[in-house]
């Protein structure tokens, strides 16, 4: 079929080769497919604008989301939460029975191994640098080496690494050697040639001669006497204020407008004061809700710096589990109070004189669940919520509060009793795997719809609620299934999950009048859309639709009639109403041809197209390797109002309106 036979009577002179190829592809597909879906769209029938906060994210102190993910620290247990003993067995293995996972590895004892005979290392609990104890290295004085080592570090050839070590001890212990030992036996050594009985900090710096994931760090001496190691740290020199440069680059691509932090279940046992002050002196703790250690290297200041680096707004969850009303109020004052308030003064002493001006606050997390630290009966919790909200607003009346919700009795009661003490109400959804791909991809959308239908009913039936604009913050949503390959909760995502996330976004758009915020959980590694190794990072499949829709989908949703068959279709005007974006998800194994009638709207023949697809719905991406699934972008020439949608795909068009 020639171009002019489908109404394309135009001069091809000057047309770029990419457009010619796109046109040929359209013609080929039209010939090969019968029309399967016809949709008439009234472009004048629009809904509430889509809130930018629908593209929010959530990061929690859990698994390898922050430590081992976004944060650049290379060492495990650098502040010696676990005592160093002669018995070296640092890693435990566990399974998540509720979610049906296989065993995963987590730190269960000290990762530091004794170099020397038994008794060489003891833990001093009297003159402690940080935490509950400090390791002491006892040197035999006969010229043999003693100290500690940690293995499993990873380096990249030619890359620089920077750090520090805090030491105290006897002069006879000098020199103290800090070495990086490569898997070929070669060592990079730095010597400490002076020491004091008081703790002093010494800089470290190395350049890796080769790439390896089997590097050891050793702190040793051949001297006489004893020395203490207060703490130490090692990061790639290209870290950005302590954050991994490669992950920061991906977060900027993701372009999420807001990040919920620090939890999640974690927050119900977290004391925010542990995360302020000198980073080396912040106490390590057992993670209150999950496995492993909370190093307290990342607290309010680091989180706020991250938000500044990636141009996102902070959304801080407060502890209404084991925390007190007073602690929460003080946290708000620490973040938002003037420098002459008690907590504002403390913030200024810690290096930030100006208020952070945090607008969004989550009042607790999942307090309806028996698994939650500090869980209490609903009739008691609503009282605590109101007390906390009053205390927070007394500090800063301008902040926006998100109450804990769970569709059913809990959300209904919260809306009845606490509607004057919240601006939004949260909901959470997680979906497991289903064997049928199409059924699997529909789950998030179905749950998003179930939640919003419940809230529509509350707004109709609860007296006085109709006049209040309390919308939903779906501040945790995702698929959650499969083995933990990237640390605790670090599941792998497949193309079918990306299709489900896109369909979920469509459901948020369809209900833009009630969904104000959504926070995909949990960004990095932990059920996250970005996966990392110690030296590489990349988008999982689910990160692709989140990135695509955030950057290119319109903001004024257009109502789509029912009857789209196997496809899930969403459309929206751009903010300036100069273009329409059309997104179509095909979760089936067959290609589909869609005929779209935009009514009075007439689009230009040139447009833009983005595609996420693969023939295998189980395909996935791995960090450090070429991605199997990516966003393919192209300029197109539209033969007519026909759109060919490949199997297992997300296809988005931008149509300029004449």
Phi, psi and omega per residue, in radians:
X1 nan 2.225 -3.140
X2 -1.419 2.698 -3.139
X3 -0.965 -0.695 -3.071
X4 -1.239 -0.275 3.110
X5 -1.364 -0.216 3.028
X6 -1.978 0.469 3.026
X7 1.475 0.266 -3.086
X8 -1.759 1.174 -3.131
X9 -1.577 1.423 3.120
X10 -2.556 2.763 -3.116
X11 -1.316 2.236 -3.140
X12 -1.515 -0.018 3.135
X13 -1.073 2.278 3.113
X14 1.514 -0.136 3.122
X15 -1.254 2.316 -3.124
X16 -1.279 2.703 -3.045
X17 -1.044 -0.573 -3.122
X18 -1.097 -0.697 3.124
X19 -1.162 -0.686 3.136
X20 -1.091 -0.774 3.135
X21 -1.107 -0.721 3.141
X22 -1.093 -0.753 3.137
X23 -1.088 -0.777 3.126
X24 -1.052 -0.684 3.127
X25 -1.128 -0.730 3.116
X26 -1.053 -0.811 -3.109
X27 -1.078 -0.746 3.139
X28 -1.063 -0.789 -3.098
X29 -1.198 -0.656 3.111
X30 -1.074 -0.708 3.115
X31 -1.122 -0.579 -3.003
X32 -1.576 -0.157 -3.050
X33 -2.210 2.472 2.978
X34 -1.557 2.615 3.135
X35 -1.065 2.236 -3.118
X36 -1.947 -0.539 -3.099
X37 -2.385 2.251 3.031
X38 -2.069 2.241 -3.069
X39 -2.266 2.216 3.031
X40 -1.790 2.122 -3.071
X41 -2.004 2.144 3.030
X42 -1.493 1.767 -3.046
X43 -1.216 -0.184 3.103
X44 -1.528 -0.176 -3.132
X45 -1.635 1.645 -3.051
X46 -1.991 2.946 -3.136
X47 -2.097 -3.099 3.097
X48 -0.962 2.453 3.095
X49 -0.968 2.547 3.113
X50 -1.292 2.182 3.085
X51 -1.191 2.392 3.092
X52 -1.079 -0.398 -3.086
X53 -1.271 -0.125 3.026
X54 -1.072 -0.425 -3.111
X55 -1.661 0.451 3.140
X56 -1.232 2.891 3.114
X57 -2.277 2.947 -3.093
X58 -2.427 2.196 3.042
X59 -2.133 2.379 -3.077
X60 -2.257 2.657 3.032
X61 -1.333 1.466 -3.007
X62 -2.741 2.317 3.073
X63 0.928 -2.313 -3.124
X64 -1.875 0.575 3.068
X65 -1.248 -0.970 -3.129
X66 -1.710 -1.171 3.092
X67 -1.347 2.172 -3.044
X68 1.504 0.030 3.122
X69 -2.274 -1.500 -3.106
X70 -1.416 -0.658 -3.090
X71 -1.326 2.504 -2.942
X72 -1.559 -0.097 -3.106
X73 -1.020 2.314 -3.102
X74 -1.660 -0.344 -3.020
X75 -1.640 2.494 3.008
X76 -1.531 2.442 3.029
X77 0.841 0.957 -3.049
X78 -1.238 -0.278 3.126
X79 -1.855 0.171 2.990
X80 1.074 0.924 3.008
X81 -1.061 -0.817 3.108
X82 -1.478 2.391 3.089
X83 -1.181 2.458 3.062
X84 -1.426 2.201 -3.117
X85 -2.244 2.970 3.103
X86 -1.235 -0.351 3.095
X87 -1.578 1.969 -3.044
X88 -1.840 1.877 3.123
X89 -2.717 1.278 -2.918
X90 -1.325 -0.434 -2.938
X91 -1.820 2.262 3.006
X92 -1.787 2.904 3.084
X93 -2.312 2.441 -3.111
X94 -2.565 2.821 3.042
X95 -2.120 2.628 3.069
X96 -1.693 1.709 -3.043
X97 -1.146 -0.635 -3.102
X98 -1.115 -0.742 -3.108
X99 -1.657 0.017 3.012
X100 1.182 0.698 -3.115
X101 -1.626 2.833 2.954
X102 -1.362 3.074 -3.108
X103 -1.163 2.531 3.072
X104 -2.284 2.742 -3.048
X105 -1.633 2.433 3.053
X106 -2.587 2.729 -3.106
X107 -1.293 2.127 -3.038
X108 -2.147 -0.092 3.119
X109 -2.798 -3.121 -3.054
X110 -1.117 2.310 3.052
X111 -1.444 0.036 -3.108
X112 -1.661 2.202 -3.110
X113 -1.788 2.419 3.137
X114 -1.268 2.314 2.968
X115 -1.833 1.972 -3.090
X116 2.238 -3.040 -3.086
X117 -1.346 2.912 3.115
X118 -0.990 2.423 -3.133
X119 1.547 -0.017 -3.136
X120 -1.109 -0.616 -3.105
X121 -2.017 2.262 3.007
X122 -2.193 2.924 3.135
X123 -1.978 2.148 -3.126
X124 -1.630 2.108 3.137
X125 -1.811 0.121 -3.102
X126 -1.816 -0.861 3.120
X127 -1.886 1.388 -2.956
X128 -1.691 2.411 3.053
X129 -1.401 -0.840 3.139
X130 -2.646 2.551 3.120
X131 1.330 -2.565 -3.023
X132 -1.720 -0.276 -3.121
X133 -2.823 2.807 -3.127
X134 -2.284 2.351 -3.140
X135 -1.249 2.461 3.084
X136 -2.083 2.228 3.126
X137 -1.740 2.072 3.134
X138 -1.726 2.050 -3.067
X139 -1.614 2.366 -3.094
X140 -1.225 -0.400 3.105
X141 1.387 0.190 -3.125
X142 -1.906 0.252 3.110
X143 1.581 -0.075 3.087
X144 -1.472 2.690 -3.069
X145 -1.434 2.451 3.018
X146 -2.453 2.653 3.126
X147 2.826 -2.619 3.130
X148 -2.420 2.750 3.087
X149 -2.463 2.745 2.981
X150 -2.336 2.336 -3.135
X151 -1.883 -3.134 3.079
X152 1.470 0.209 3.065
X153 -1.349 2.754 -3.122
X154 -2.214 2.385 3.127
X155 -2.231 2.797 3.085
X156 -2.085 2.328 -3.088
X157 -0.950 2.245 3.102
X158 1.447 -0.090 -3.102
X159 -1.476 2.527 3.133
X160 -1.651 2.555 -3.136
X161 -2.283 2.438 -3.084
X162 -2.241 2.670 -3.131
X163 -2.985 -2.832 -3.122
X164 -2.802 2.740 3.045
X165 -2.408 2.447 3.137
X166 -1.879 2.113 -3.042
X167 -2.288 2.691 2.941
X168 -2.587 2.604 3.119
X169 2.923 -2.922 -3.111
X170 -1.514 2.601 -3.133
X171 -1.129 -0.450 -3.133
X172 -1.201 -0.211 -3.126
X173 -1.401 -0.174 -3.057
X174 -1.343 2.656 -0.139
X175 -1.388 2.619 3.025
X176 -1.716 2.265 -3.068
X177 -1.814 2.285 2.978
X178 -1.950 2.059 -3.002
X179 -2.204 2.498 2.872
X180 -1.797 2.075 -3.095
X181 -1.852 2.073 -3.098
X182 -1.444 2.939 -3.075
X183 -1.226 -0.253 3.068
X184 -1.589 0.102 3.113
X185 1.605 -0.264 3.127
X186 -1.206 2.484 -3.089
X187 -2.163 2.437 2.971
X188 -1.791 2.106 -2.974
X189 -2.098 2.461 3.034
X190 -2.299 2.281 -3.062
X191 -1.845 2.404 3.013
X192 -1.689 2.075 -2.996
X193 -1.940 0.117 2.994
X194 -2.532 2.667 -3.088
X195 -2.677 2.750 -3.133
X196 -2.257 2.815 3.050
X197 -1.248 -0.320 3.034
X198 -1.690 2.678 -3.126
X199 -1.151 2.289 3.083
X200 -2.270 2.634 -3.132
X201 -1.773 2.321 -3.116
X202 -2.145 2.319 -3.128
X203 -1.301 2.645 3.078
X204 -2.218 2.592 3.087
X205 -2.768 2.344 -3.124
X206 -2.476 2.704 2.964
X207 -2.134 2.167 -3.054
X208 -1.344 2.188 3.117
X209 -1.399 -0.229 -3.130
X210 -2.714 2.900 3.089
X211 -1.615 2.357 -3.128
X212 -2.831 2.598 3.013
X213 -1.959 0.359 3.138
X214 -2.238 0.739 -3.122
X215 -1.555 2.486 3.073
X216 -1.952 2.576 2.932
X217 -1.951 2.339 -3.114
X218 -2.240 2.415 3.018
X219 -2.094 1.941 -2.997
X220 -2.468 2.933 3.019
X221 -2.687 2.709 3.036
X222 -1.868 0.123 -2.991
X223 -1.399 -2.654 -3.053
X224 -2.313 2.485 -3.137
X225 1.845 -2.518 -3.111
X226 -2.582 2.683 3.019
X227 -2.445 2.756 -3.117
X228 -1.997 2.568 3.045
X229 -1.959 1.908 -3.132
X230 -1.231 -0.889 3.060
X231 -2.943 2.984 3.016
X232 -2.684 2.886 -3.086
X233 -2.635 2.583 3.063
X234 -2.574 2.221 3.134
X235 -2.421 2.723 2.925
X236 -1.032 2.450 -3.090
X237 -1.130 -0.410 -3.137
X238 -1.421 0.152 3.089
X239 -1.036 2.619 -3.131
X240 -1.942 1.740 -3.087
X241 0.934 0.623 3.106
X242 1.663 -0.148 -3.119
X243 -1.711 2.577 -3.136
X244 -1.156 2.262 -3.093
X245 -1.146 -0.681 -3.110
X246 -1.188 -0.634 3.122
X247 -1.276 -0.684 3.074
X248 -0.993 -0.734 3.133
X249 -1.054 -0.713 3.115
X250 -1.214 -0.663 3.099
X251 -1.098 -0.637 3.082
X252 -1.159 -0.670 3.059
X253 -1.114 -0.715 3.136
X254 -1.087 -0.667 3.004
X255 1.039 0.643 3.068
X256 -1.175 2.421 -3.082
X257 -1.427 -0.249 -3.025
X258 -2.724 2.518 3.136
X259 -2.250 2.131 3.031
X260 -1.402 2.442 -3.053
X261 -2.834 2.651 0.065
X262 -1.715 0.001 3.102
X263 -2.946 3.031 0.201
X264 1.350 2.926 -3.138
X265 -0.933 -0.542 -3.123
X266 -0.942 -0.704 -2.979
X267 -1.155 -0.438 -3.074
X268 -1.275 -0.119 3.034
X269 -2.209 0.252 -3.020
X270 -1.758 2.327 3.006
X271 -1.800 1.952 -3.048
X272 -1.024 -0.428 -3.138
X273 -1.156 -0.410 3.100
X274 -1.141 -0.350 -3.036
X275 -1.821 0.373 3.100
X276 -2.165 2.904 -3.141
X277 1.539 -2.964 3.140
X278 -0.961 2.128 -3.043
X279 -1.042 -0.650 -3.123
X280 -1.240 -0.330 -3.104
X281 -1.781 -0.002 3.097
X282 -1.285 2.350 -3.026
X283 -1.266 2.363 2.975
X284 -1.302 2.570 -3.129
X285 -2.336 2.809 2.875
X286 -1.210 2.335 3.051
X287 -1.004 2.147 -2.994
X288 -1.197 -0.396 -3.049
X289 -2.067 -0.345 -3.007
X290 -2.255 -2.990 -3.138
X291 -1.379 2.885 2.969
X292 1.370 -2.869 -2.967
X293 -1.920 2.432 2.928
X294 -1.664 1.927 -3.037
X295 -1.362 -0.328 -3.073
X296 1.030 0.478 2.991
X297 -1.363 -0.451 3.119
X298 -1.948 2.035 3.088
X299 -2.322 -2.731 -3.054
X300 -0.997 -0.807 -3.067
X301 -1.133 -0.777 -3.141
X302 -1.141 -0.730 3.109
X303 -1.056 -0.757 3.130
X304 -1.157 -0.619 3.068
X305 -1.141 -0.675 3.074
X306 -1.070 -0.774 3.137
X307 -1.059 -0.668 3.109
X308 -1.186 -0.712 -3.114
X309 -1.092 -0.651 -3.058
X310 -1.860 0.195 3.061
X311 0.977 0.815 3.114
X312 -2.077 2.766 3.098
X313 -1.554 2.522 3.062
X314 -1.388 2.590 3.084
X315 -2.465 1.727 -2.981
X316 -1.722 2.240 3.024
X317 -1.583 2.425 -3.131
X318 -1.919 2.786 -3.026
X319 -1.508 1.769 3.014
X320 -1.843 0.212 3.068
X321 -1.531 -1.552 3.098
X322 -1.514 -0.132 3.140
X323 -1.361 2.824 -3.141
X324 -1.837 2.860 3.082
X325 -1.030 -0.728 -3.105
X326 -1.122 -0.735 3.125
X327 -1.065 -0.718 -3.136
X328 -1.149 -0.792 3.136
X329 -1.067 -0.694 3.122
X330 -1.163 -0.605 3.100
X331 -1.131 -0.734 3.089
X332 -1.081 -0.750 3.129
X333 -1.151 -0.646 3.112
X334 -1.067 -0.702 -3.111
X335 -1.385 -0.689 -2.934
X336 -2.067 -0.128 -3.082
X337 -1.339 2.653 3.071
X338 -1.128 2.812 -3.070
X339 -1.153 -0.235 3.122
X340 -1.664 0.032 3.005
X341 -1.472 2.778 -3.110
X342 -0.976 -0.834 -3.118
X343 -1.348 -0.575 3.057
X344 -1.108 -0.617 3.082
X345 -1.144 -0.706 3.101
X346 -1.125 -0.717 3.090
X347 -1.056 -0.749 3.133
X348 -1.100 -0.691 3.097
X349 -1.098 -0.486 3.125
X350 -1.582 0.218 2.937
X351 1.847 0.088 -3.125
X352 -2.371 1.638 -3.055
X353 -1.228 -0.602 -3.112
X354 -1.464 2.541 3.088
X355 -1.051 2.624 3.066
X356 -1.352 -0.408 3.119
X357 0.976 0.933 3.088
X358 -1.291 2.150 -3.078
X359 -1.566 -0.721 -2.980
X360 -1.765 2.272 -3.105
X361 -2.383 2.249 3.023
X362 -1.607 2.100 -3.141
X363 -1.512 1.484 3.112
X364 1.505 3.068 -3.120
X365 -2.505 2.146 2.991
X366 0.781 0.765 -3.105
X367 -1.218 -0.101 3.052
X368 -1.320 -0.278 -2.994
X369 -1.617 2.424 3.104
X370 -1.148 -0.348 3.117
X371 -1.334 -0.215 -3.027
X372 -1.441 2.277 3.075
X373 -1.037 2.278 -3.130
X374 1.427 0.199 3.128
X375 -0.939 2.461 3.133
X376 -2.519 2.852 3.118
X377 -1.039 2.642 -3.090
X378 -0.969 -0.746 -3.094
X379 -1.130 -0.438 3.073
X380 -1.494 -0.641 -3.075
X381 -1.166 -0.678 -3.122
X382 -1.043 -0.573 3.097
X383 -1.200 -0.745 3.141
X384 -1.144 -0.741 3.107
X385 -0.960 -0.831 -3.095
X386 -1.131 -0.666 3.106
X387 -1.130 -0.755 3.139
X388 -1.124 -0.776 -3.121
X389 -1.068 -0.759 3.120
X390 -1.073 -0.773 -3.131
X391 -1.118 -0.674 -3.141
X392 -1.193 -0.768 3.141
X393 -1.223 -0.479 3.050
X394 -1.118 -0.552 3.096
X395 -1.367 -0.778 -3.106
X396 -2.570 1.733 -3.100
X397 -1.159 -0.229 -3.052
X398 -1.505 -0.192 -3.033
X399 -1.292 2.704 -3.137
X400 -1.841 2.225 -3.022
X401 -1.909 2.372 3.111
X402 -1.968 2.010 -3.134
X403 -1.448 2.776 3.128
X404 -1.343 2.187 3.085
X405 -2.202 2.774 2.994
X406 -2.773 1.910 -3.002
X407 -0.836 2.272 -3.035
X408 2.218 -2.631 -3.085
X409 -1.023 -0.656 -3.075
X410 -1.131 -0.943 -3.136
X411 -1.093 -0.722 -3.131
X412 -1.058 -0.765 -3.141
X413 -1.208 -0.729 3.090
X414 -1.005 -0.726 -3.122
X415 -1.252 -0.510 3.103
X416 -1.309 -0.728 -2.975
X417 -1.709 -0.495 -2.961
X418 -2.057 0.202 -3.045
X419 -1.102 -0.422 3.073
X420 -1.460 -0.003 -3.054
X421 -2.193 0.494 3.065
X422 -2.735 2.743 3.049
X423 -1.846 -0.569 3.075
X424 -2.373 2.861 3.052
X425 -2.224 2.395 -3.053
X426 -1.547 2.727 2.922
X427 -2.458 2.703 3.106
X428 -2.280 2.490 3.017
X429 -2.445 2.435 2.982
X430 -2.371 2.425 -3.098
X431 -2.149 2.482 3.110
X432 -1.613 -3.089 -3.120
X433 -1.429 2.487 2.971
X434 -2.104 2.557 -3.051
X435 -1.165 -0.610 3.111
X436 -1.424 2.202 -3.032
X437 -1.082 -0.808 -3.117
X438 -1.083 -0.784 3.097
X439 -1.070 -0.708 3.134
X440 -1.030 -0.801 -3.053
X441 -1.221 -0.359 -3.081
X442 -1.489 -0.184 -2.962
X443 -1.083 -0.870 -3.101
X444 -1.032 -0.786 3.137
X445 -1.040 -0.758 -3.140
X446 -1.086 -0.721 3.134
X447 -1.241 -0.661 3.079
X448 -1.075 -0.710 3.118
X449 -1.191 -0.725 3.117
X450 -1.030 -0.766 -3.130
X451 -1.125 -0.801 -3.070
X452 -1.201 -0.594 3.093
X453 -1.117 -0.665 3.084
X454 -1.096 -0.730 -3.117
X455 -1.253 -0.555 3.050
X456 -1.085 -0.692 3.103
X457 -1.129 -0.721 3.115
X458 -1.066 -0.742 -3.118
X459 -1.142 -0.493 3.115
X460 -1.401 -0.619 -2.932
X461 -1.789 -0.474 -3.090
X462 -1.423 2.150 -3.074
X463 -1.077 2.254 3.093
X464 1.514 -0.188 -3.077
X465 -1.400 -0.471 -3.094
X466 -1.026 -0.555 -3.127
X467 -1.491 0.052 -3.121
X468 -1.982 2.434 -3.077
X469 -1.711 1.170 3.122
X470 -1.697 1.743 -3.103
X471 -1.642 3.120 -3.025
X472 -1.714 2.374 2.925
X473 -1.928 1.786 3.073
X474 -1.403 1.304 -2.917
X475 -1.490 0.198 2.831
X476 -2.603 2.178 3.040
X477 -2.732 2.435 3.133
X478 3.039 3.001 2.850
X479 -1.427 2.615 3.122
X480 -2.576 1.752 3.105
X481 -2.866 2.887 3.076
X482 1.614 2.961 -3.099
X483 -1.276 2.715 -3.097
X484 -1.545 1.545 -3.065
X485 -1.533 -0.297 -3.106
X486 -2.100 0.850 -3.093
X487 1.462 -3.087 -3.090
X488 -0.941 2.197 -3.093
X489 1.121 0.221 -3.097
X490 -1.488 1.309 -3.073
X491 -1.438 2.836 3.074
X492 -1.670 2.466 3.095
X493 -1.969 2.556 -3.064
X494 -1.986 3.018 3.113
X495 -0.986 -0.680 -3.118
X496 -1.064 -0.525 3.093
X497 -1.252 -0.650 3.073
X498 -1.093 -0.718 3.082
X499 -1.055 -0.724 3.128
X500 -1.150 -0.670 3.101
X501 -1.120 -0.730 3.116
X502 -1.093 -0.756 3.109
X503 -1.139 -0.628 3.057
X504 -1.075 -0.754 3.077
X505 -1.033 -0.716 3.108
X506 -1.017 -0.679 -3.140
X507 -1.189 -0.646 3.020
X508 -1.050 -0.754 -3.129
X509 -1.097 -0.687 -3.116
X510 -1.156 -0.369 -3.117
X511 -2.121 0.743 -3.061
X512 -1.161 -0.260 3.108
X513 -1.300 -0.374 -3.112
X514 -2.048 -0.437 3.105
X515 -1.613 1.972 -3.127
X516 -1.751 -0.558 -3.075
X517 -2.501 2.587 2.973
X518 -2.551 2.454 -3.097
X519 -2.229 1.806 3.121
X520 -1.088 2.311 -3.086
X521 -1.880 2.351 -0.124
X522 -2.274 0.984 2.970
X523 1.056 -1.132 -3.008
X524 -2.125 2.167 3.058
X525 1.099 -1.150 -3.099
X526 -1.153 1.877 -3.032
X527 0.574 0.785 -2.961
X528 -1.914 2.841 -3.117
X529 -1.570 -0.047 3.011
X530 -2.163 2.337 3.110
X531 -2.071 2.572 -3.123
X532 -2.310 2.713 2.786
X533 -1.948 3.107 3.097
X534 -1.044 -0.357 -3.072
X535 -2.240 0.064 -3.116
X536 -2.516 2.768 3.115
X537 -2.594 2.593 3.118
X538 -2.847 2.858 3.108
X539 -1.310 2.253 2.856
X540 -1.230 2.947 -3.101
X541 -1.011 -0.634 -3.077
X542 -1.206 -0.357 3.101
X543 -1.242 -0.396 -3.038
X544 -1.190 -0.876 3.083
X545 -1.139 -0.597 3.109
X546 -1.069 -0.752 3.113
X547 -1.199 -0.795 -3.087
X548 -1.084 -0.882 -3.081
X549 -1.178 -0.684 3.126
X550 -1.045 -0.694 -3.037
X551 -1.491 -0.533 -2.918
X552 -2.198 -0.317 -3.093
X553 -1.340 2.618 -3.112
X554 -1.210 3.141 -3.062
X555 -2.028 -0.244 -3.125
X556 -1.971 1.725 -3.028
X557 -1.176 2.465 3.092
X558 -1.804 2.334 -3.132
X559 -1.115 2.300 3.117
X560 -1.905 2.202 3.123
X561 -1.169 2.765 3.087
X562 -1.239 2.887 3.110
X563 1.703 0.722 3.112
X564 -1.744 0.248 3.063
X565 1.103 -2.340 -3.134
X566 -1.323 -0.224 -3.041
X567 -1.534 2.722 2.977
X568 -2.047 2.111 -2.968
X569 -2.090 2.400 3.062
X570 -2.443 2.544 3.129
X571 -2.464 2.653 3.132
X572 -2.744 2.509 2.954
X573 -1.272 2.576 2.902
X574 -1.235 2.855 -3.055
X575 -1.014 -0.635 -3.120
X576 -1.494 -0.013 3.138
X577 1.016 0.530 3.065
X578 -1.664 -0.203 -3.113
X579 -2.626 2.729 3.032
X580 -1.993 2.346 3.012
X581 -1.797 2.339 -3.107
X582 -2.156 2.124 -3.126
X583 -2.084 2.277 -3.097
X584 -2.278 2.224 3.104
X585 -1.929 2.225 3.083
X586 -2.004 1.809 -3.106
X587 -1.604 0.262 -3.072
X588 -1.890 2.990 -3.105
X589 -1.492 -0.020 -3.138
X590 -1.975 2.468 3.055
X591 -1.203 2.650 -3.102
X592 -2.281 2.534 3.016
X593 -1.941 2.246 -3.082
X594 -2.018 2.279 3.039
X595 -1.834 2.121 -3.076
X596 -1.955 2.228 3.028
X597 -1.919 1.951 -3.117
X598 -1.613 0.257 3.073
X599 1.112 -2.156 -3.086
X600 -1.258 -0.368 -3.101
X601 -1.329 2.261 3.116
X602 -2.071 2.173 -3.073
X603 -1.767 2.692 3.056
X604 -1.175 2.685 -3.097
X605 -1.269 -0.379 3.069
X606 -1.605 2.419 3.138
X607 -2.633 -3.040 3.089
X608 -2.131 2.641 -3.088
X609 -2.489 2.405 3.056
X610 -2.198 2.383 -3.097
X611 -2.317 2.369 2.966
X612 -2.119 2.004 -3.058
X613 -2.795 2.824 2.972
X614 -2.901 2.679 -3.132
X615 -1.256 -0.315 -3.095
X616 -1.922 1.973 -3.124
X617 -1.202 -0.223 -3.141
X618 -1.621 0.008 -3.091
X619 -1.159 2.657 -3.103
X620 -2.546 2.907 3.077
X621 -1.825 2.628 3.068
X622 -2.195 2.326 3.134
X623 -1.094 2.434 -3.133
X624 1.534 -0.082 3.102
X625 -2.127 2.743 3.091
X626 -1.025 2.236 -3.075
X627 -1.169 2.440 3.045
X628 -1.351 -0.460 -3.134
X629 -2.213 2.317 3.127
X630 -2.605 3.072 3.084
X631 -1.595 2.087 3.096
X632 -1.750 2.159 -3.091
X633 -1.975 2.432 3.122
X634 -2.693 2.653 2.943
X635 -1.497 2.475 -3.080
X636 -2.305 2.772 2.939
X637 -2.029 2.148 -3.044
X638 -1.507 2.068 3.140
X639 -1.151 -0.696 3.086
X640 -2.860 -2.937 -3.093
X641 -1.454 0.812 3.126
X642 -2.054 2.397 -3.057
X643 -2.267 2.171 -3.087
X644 -1.764 2.101 -2.984
X645 -1.963 1.957 -3.122
X646 -1.136 2.902 3.059
X647 -1.116 2.636 3.063
X648 0.781 1.093 -3.024
X649 -2.496 2.751 2.888
X650 -2.060 2.141 3.137
X651 -2.205 2.218 3.128
X652 -2.126 2.382 3.101
X653 -2.086 2.542 2.933
X654 -2.004 2.073 -3.065
X655 -1.984 1.949 3.087
X656 -1.257 2.305 -3.081
X657 -1.647 2.321 3.127
X658 -1.236 nan nan
